[in-house]
């Protein structure tokens, strides 16, 4: 149900339809899946006007379906409509920034042992995929550990 409809194989599509027929007598889950796809369609729109029409289709679907979670989604999307529409005007998304914020928040939660800001900053950089320009460590000269163990 979380996979995009275009990424489903025919077999997966058939299994989903069968599962919805068997386990969704009121059609609420099916309506929620359709709502998810309608929201995805908003971001796939080629123009601002097309996105506006797709938003209206999402709102209409949520009102028609009368599913509490879908109504809540439509209300949230309506509250963020200006920001969603700006994506189609500028072509810029805050997705990468939001992803980085999630990494920072996760590190903040698990990083109670970090006592200073510099340690926290370095850990953030490490977990953010920053390419480090570090010289390779010097090779320790001496006997190979396996050979040292055999000579005893």
N, C-alpha and C positions, 0 to 999 in steps of 0.2 A: 504494500500500500504506500510505502514511502518512495518507491522507485518511480521515475518519470514514465509516463505512459509510452513514450516512444522508445524507451529502453527495455520494455517488456517483450519477451518472445511470445509467439502465438500461444505456446503451451502455458506460459505463466499468465497470460491474459485470460485464457479459458479457465484456469484454476481459480483466478481471482473472481471471475463472474460466477463460477459454481459456488465458491465460498460465500459470496454475497447473497446468492439465492438461498443457500442453506442457513446461514447464520445472521442475516440482516433482514428480518421480516418487515420492519418499518422503513427500511431504506435509509436510515440515518447515516450509516457508515458509507454507503455509496454516495450519498449527497455530500458528505465531508470530503471524500476522495475527489469528486467532481469540483468542489470548491477549491481544493488544493491545486488542481490542474488549471482552473480559471485564473487563480492568482499567478501561477507560473506563466500563463499566457499574457498577463499584463506586462511582465518583464521581457517577454519575447516580442512584444509589439515593435514595429518598425518606426512608428512615429508617435508623437505626443497625442494626436487626435485618436489614433487607433488604440493607444493605451487607455485613453479616457473612455472609449466605448467598451473596452474589455473590463474596466473597473465597474462600469454600470452593469455589465452582464454578471459580474461577481455579486454586486449588491442585490440585483434582482433574484439571482439564484438563492442567496442566503435568506431573503425575505420569503421566497416561495417554499423553501425546504423546511423552515421553522425548526431547525436544529440549533439547540442552545449554543453549542461550541462554534458552529458556523456563523451564527448571529454575532457572537463575540468577536470572531475573526473579522467579519465585515466592519464591525464598529471600530476595531483597532486600525484596520486599513484605512477607514474613513478619516480617523484622527491623524494618520501619517500620510494622507493623500498628497499634500504639497511636496513632501520629501520624496515620495515615490514618483511623482510627476517630474520632479527636477532631474531624475535619472534620464528621462527621455529627452529633456531639453539639453542637458550638458553631456550626457554619455559617461558620466563619472559615477562610480559607486563607492560607498564607504565600507564595502565588504572587507577589504584587506585591513583597514584600520580596526574594524570591529573584531576581526579574527585575532589581531595582535592584542587587543584589549582583553580578549578571553584568555590568551596565554599569560598575560601579566596578572590577571585576576587569579588564575589557577596557581601561579607561582607565589602570589601573595598569601594564598590560603595554606599552601604546604610549606612555605618558607619561613616558619617561625624561628628557625635557628639562625637566620641571617640577622646579625646585630647592627650592621651598618649599611648605609645606602650604596656604597661602592660594591659590596658583595651582591646586593640585590640587582644592581645595574648589570654587573657581569653575568649573573645568572640569566637575566632577561635576554641579554645578547646571545648567550649560548643556546637558549631554547628557541630563539627567533630565527635560527638558520643563518646567522651572520658568518661569512667566510673569514676565517682568521688567517692572518699572514704571520705565521710563526715559523721560526727556523726549526729544523728537525733536531731531535735530541741526539746528543753524542752517544756513540755506541760504546758500551762498556767493554773494555778489553780484558782478556783473561781466559780462563778455561771455560768451555761450554759446561753448563750445569750438569748435563747427563754424564759427561766425562769426569767431572769432579766427584760425582756420587760413586762411580765405578772404581776410582782409585783408592777409596778408603778401605 
